[in-house]
């Protein structure tokens, strides 16, 4: 598998190569792409424009340092929430494990 053409994009195209023993590289029969209607093409164009707009805004925030400030402001809150959830899960697992695997004494 190769990397996606654009990182951070859910529906970015990605190349997958299939190699089989005794055959080598397997190229499946050509799959036809779905023919898009004019309405679907317009919707797809709008989605691409919106993504580009968001990407440019993100890049501007990175250049100005605003993105780093936001990250610094929120990372401690997110870390504390993550640690609280982790502690609760560990306590629950410990309790379940202590009850389920209690040492048995021989009489």
N, C-alpha and C positions, 0 to 999 in steps of 0.2 A: 504494500500500500504506500502511496505517495502522500505528501502533505496536501492539504486543501489549497486551492489557488489563493484564497484569502482567509486569513485566520480570523476567528471571532464571528464568522458568518455561518449560520446553520445550514443553509442550502447551497453552499459553495461546491462546485464540481471537484471531484477527487478521482485520481487515476488508480485503478486496481489492476495489477498484472497477475495472471494465473499461469503457473508453470506446473505441468504434469510430468510424472516420470515416463520416460520412453517416448514422449511426444514433444516436449519442450514448451514453448510459450503457446498457450491456447487463446485464440481470439474468437469469441463467440460470434455467431451470425449478427450482422448489423441490426441493431434495434432502431426502428424508426422513431424519431422524436414526434411527440404529439403536435399536431398542427394547431396553433393558437388562433383564436378568433381575434378580430380587431379590438374587441372589448378586453379580452384577456391580455393582449399585447399592451394596451393602454394601462391596465392595472399593474402589470409587471414593470412598465416604465416608471409609474408613480412610486412603486415600492423601491426601485433602484435609486430614484432621485432622493427619496426620503432617507435611505440608508447613507447615501453620499453626504447629505446635509448633516446627519447625525455624526458621521465620521469626521467631517471638517470641524464641527463644533467641538468634538472630543480633542482633536489635534490642537485646536486653539487653546483649549483649557490646559492641555499638557504644556504647550509652549509658554503660557503665561504663568504657570505654576499653580493655578487654581485647582487643578485635579489633585495635585499632591497635597494641598492644604485640606481638601475635602477628605482625602484618604486618611490623613493624619487625624482629622477630627473624628472620623467614624470608626477607625480601626480598633480603638480601645473598647468602644461600646460593643462592637461585633465580637471581639475577642472575649469580653466578659460574658456575653450571652452564650457563646460557644462553650466556654469553660463551665458555666452553670449547667447547661444541658449535658455535657460530658460527665460532670460530677453526679448528676441525678441518675444517669444511666448506669454508671459504675456502682453507685449505691444500690440501685435496684438489682443489678446483676449479682452483687456481693450478697445481698439478702437472699435472693433466689438460690444462689449457689450454696450459701451457708445452710439453708433449710434442706436443700436437695442432697447435699453431700456431707451431711453431719457425720462425724466419726462415730462408728458403732462400737460400743464397748462389749467385750465378751464376758458373759456371766459364768 
